[in-house]
């Protein structure tokens, strides 16, 4: 069989006017072979193009590419096809998908990258990952933010993605940047936008819109289905998962936060591929254009509206807090600070409480009920006992003891404990209650003595209080027969 070079030589010599016999002599073949080469349509050694192995699934694979389904999952789906399963090799499939992806991309509009001005844009997105925490793999979420101009990054790890967590994590990051960028770009998060109007305008979550107004930035959302509008921060989420997490382990959540902050600082001091400079070198230009930071993650009060119920309580985030009597059924304004709850009405503050953790708890301030306590002494008893039980397990156990053993004098006993609380504080009452419980004692005279750090009079062979109470109970039962 002639080589490709020999065939080219035959055609070239023929173009020069040579006869077939002389061409055959020069090339070293028969003159009939020369005739076949000159009459043939082309090179017979060239293989015919094989049909693409994915032709029958081209429509499905194209739709999967648009949905962002991983290639490995595509291969699994095609191999599980009940009618015509894919039986080719893995590398062949990957190569065919890559060619199809390139063909689809060739028909799309070109990507026009846009760069922000100093202090103009910050892009936000949530990510989720399993992290080695305390010897176990646990789920954690993180908020990633990146300044468009300088490429400064900030990451904060959390356990949930509710509205309050989003706002406080964002404030923590911009606090570290030293100011407020003009525009904050998000994906279409439900905590940010509740959907779109008929003309495509976002319907903002009212609480987030108030947050944006009070902090001083303009919220923006990507168009639905236009992921490239947020490409840099999408890549940041992948970068955190592939660059920060591998090879690391964390003792607890504070250790995770500390290592993440150190990673932020390290990456911000490295040259960015986007502009070939270090983000920290462009940071001063960003700061000069930032808006002022009017609040912080700890002091910002997320806004809520609530109603005062019949018990003069306001329900906030699953817990209840008291307000002064006289506002039954009225709507009040609530501000959720990180560690405090503030309740106001018509611009005037009604109450402030330390924020309760968890749900299903209740915090009442006795002073809010003073007008009602003058005519309802039992209400005072309920409030005092509730206030004491909220101080901790030692005081709660002592209140339970006096409720069982001194029930006939319960009002006086609770009043004595409340008086000690006002005079010595929670720590002094804790010590007195713990000392009484350790010795089996119960009564106002004992708790006062231990609270004053005075030695208790000890008599030899004196039975403990529990034995005395038991004997007195037998005696009372005997004399009432």
HUFENZI-V380282 format. One record per residue. N is the residue number from 1. OMEGA is omega in degrees with one decimal (* if undefined). Layout:
N OMEGA
N OMEGA
This chain:
1 -179.6
2 175.5
3 178.1
4 178.8
5 179.6
6 178.7
7 177.9
8 179.5
9 179.3
10 -178.7
11 179.7
12 -179.3
13 177.5
14 177.3
15 178.6
16 177.2
17 -179.4
18 175.6
19 -178.4
20 -178.3
21 179.3
22 177.5
23 179.7
24 -179.8
25 -179.4
26 -176.4
27 -179.4
28 179.2
29 178.9
30 -178.3
31 176.7
32 176.1
33 178.0
34 179.8
35 180.0
36 -179.8
37 -178.1
38 179.7
39 -175.9
40 -178.7
41 -176.7
42 -176.5
43 -179.8
44 179.8
45 -178.4
46 -177.8
47 175.5
48 179.0
49 178.8
50 177.2
51 179.6
52 -175.7
53 -177.8
54 -176.3
55 -175.9
56 179.1
57 -173.8
58 -178.2
59 -179.4
60 -178.2
61 178.3
62 178.1
63 177.7
64 177.6
65 179.3
66 179.5
67 179.0
68 179.7
69 -180.0
70 -177.9
71 -179.5
72 179.4
73 175.6
74 -179.4
75 178.7
76 -178.6
77 -178.9
78 178.2
79 178.0
80 179.6
81 -175.0
82 -177.0
83 -178.2
84 -178.4
85 176.7
86 -177.0
87 -178.7
88 -178.9
89 -178.4
90 -178.5
91 177.1
92 179.6
93 -179.9
94 -179.6
95 179.1
96 178.3
97 177.7
98 178.1
99 178.9
100 177.5
101 178.3
102 179.5
103 178.4
104 -179.5
105 -179.2
106 180.0
107 -179.3
108 177.0
109 -179.0
110 177.3
111 178.4
112 -177.5
113 179.5
114 -179.0
115 -178.8
116 173.5
117 177.3
118 177.7
119 -171.9
120 -169.3
121 163.4
122 -177.9
123 -173.9
124 171.2
125 175.1
126 170.9
127 -179.4
128 -178.5
129 170.9
130 -174.3
131 176.3
132 -173.8
133 177.6
134 178.6
135 179.1
136 177.6
137 -177.2
138 178.6
139 173.7
140 175.3
141 179.6
142 174.4
143 179.6
144 177.3
145 179.6
146 174.2
147 -173.4
148 -174.9
149 -174.5
150 -175.0
151 170.5
152 -178.6
153 174.9
154 -178.4
155 175.8
156 -177.1
157 -178.8
158 177.8
159 180.0
160 -173.8
161 179.1
162 -174.4
163 -178.2
164 178.0
165 178.1
166 -176.0
167 -177.4
168 176.7
169 176.8
170 179.5
171 177.5
172 -177.8
173 -178.5
174 171.7
175 178.5
176 178.5
177 174.6
178 178.0
179 -174.5
180 173.1
181 -175.4
182 -173.1
183 178.0
184 -174.9
185 -178.7
186 162.4
187 -177.2
188 179.7
189 178.0
190 176.7
191 -178.6
192 -177.2
193 -179.3
194 -179.4
195 -177.0
196 171.5
197 -179.1
198 179.3
199 178.6
200 179.3
201 179.5
202 170.4
203 -171.8
204 169.0
205 -174.9
206 -179.5
207 179.4
208 177.3
209 176.5
210 176.8
211 179.6
212 -179.7
213 -176.5
214 178.2
215 176.0
216 175.5
217 179.6
218 179.0
219 176.0
220 178.4
221 174.9
222 174.2
223 178.8
224 179.1
225 -179.4
226 -175.4
227 -176.7
228 177.3
229 -177.8
230 -172.5
231 -175.2
232 -179.4
233 172.3
234 177.2
235 178.6
236 177.8
237 177.5
238 -179.1
239 178.3
240 -178.2
241 -174.7
242 -175.1
243 -176.3
244 -171.5
245 -175.0
246 177.4
247 -179.3
248 170.5
249 -171.8
250 -179.7
251 -178.8
252 -178.5
253 175.8
254 177.4
255 175.8
256 -179.8
257 -178.6
258 178.7
259 178.4
260 179.0
261 177.5
262 177.6
263 176.4
264 -177.3
265 178.9
266 -177.5
267 178.5
268 178.6
269 178.1
270 -178.5
271 178.1
272 178.2
273 -176.4
274 -177.2
275 175.8
276 178.9
277 178.0
278 178.6
279 -178.6
280 178.9
281 178.0
282 -177.1
283 179.1
284 177.4
285 175.9
286 -176.9
287 -179.3
288 -178.0
289 179.8
290 168.0
291 -178.7
292 177.8
293 -173.2
294 -177.0
295 -179.7
296 179.0
297 -178.0
298 -172.2
299 -179.6
300 179.4
301 177.6
302 -170.5
303 173.6
304 172.4
305 -178.5
306 -178.7
307 179.0
308 -178.2
309 -174.4
310 179.7
311 -177.7
312 178.7
313 178.0
314 -179.4
315 -179.4
316 176.5
317 176.0
318 176.6
319 -177.5
320 -178.2
321 -175.0
322 170.1
323 178.4
324 179.4
325 179.5
326 -179.1
327 -176.2
328 176.0
329 -177.1
330 174.4
331 -179.0
332 176.2
333 -178.0
334 174.1
335 179.4
336 171.0
337 -178.6
338 -175.9
339 -172.7
340 174.5
341 177.2
342 -176.4
343 -178.4
344 177.4
345 179.9
346 177.6
347 178.8
348 -177.6
349 178.5
350 -174.5
351 172.4
352 -177.1
353 166.4
354 -174.7
355 179.2
356 176.3
357 179.4
358 179.7
359 176.5
360 -180.0
361 -176.8
362 178.4
363 -179.8
364 176.4
365 -177.0
366 -179.6
367 178.8
368 -174.4
369 -175.8
370 179.2
371 -178.9
372 -174.9
373 -178.9
374 -179.6
375 -177.8
376 -177.3
377 179.5
378 177.3
379 176.1
380 179.6
381 -179.6
382 -178.1
383 -179.7
384 -179.4
385 178.6
386 179.8
387 -179.7
388 -177.8
389 -179.7
390 -176.3
391 -179.5
392 -174.3
393 -179.0
394 -179.5
395 179.3
396 178.7
397 179.1
398 176.6
399 176.6
400 -179.8
401 -179.2
402 176.2
403 -179.5
404 -169.9
405 -179.5
406 -172.2
407 178.6
408 179.6
409 -172.9
410 -177.8
411 -179.6
412 -180.0
413 178.5
414 178.2
415 178.3
416 178.7
417 178.7
418 178.7
419 177.1
420 177.6
421 179.9
422 -173.7
423 -173.6
424 -177.3
425 -175.8
426 -177.6
427 179.3
428 178.5
429 176.5
430 -178.0
431 -178.8
432 -179.5
433 179.6
434 179.4
435 178.5
436 -179.9
437 -179.1
438 -177.5
439 179.9
440 -177.7
441 -177.9
442 178.5
443 -177.1
444 -177.9
445 179.1
446 -177.3
447 176.7
448 -177.0
449 179.0
450 177.7
451 177.5
452 178.4
453 176.6
454 -179.8
455 177.7
456 179.2
457 -178.4
458 177.6
459 -179.0
460 176.5
461 178.5
462 -180.0
463 179.7
464 -173.1
465 -178.4
466 179.2
467 178.9
468 179.3
469 -179.7
470 -179.8
471 178.7
472 178.0
473 177.1
474 -178.9
475 179.4
476 177.3
477 -178.8
478 -174.1
479 178.6
480 177.2
481 *
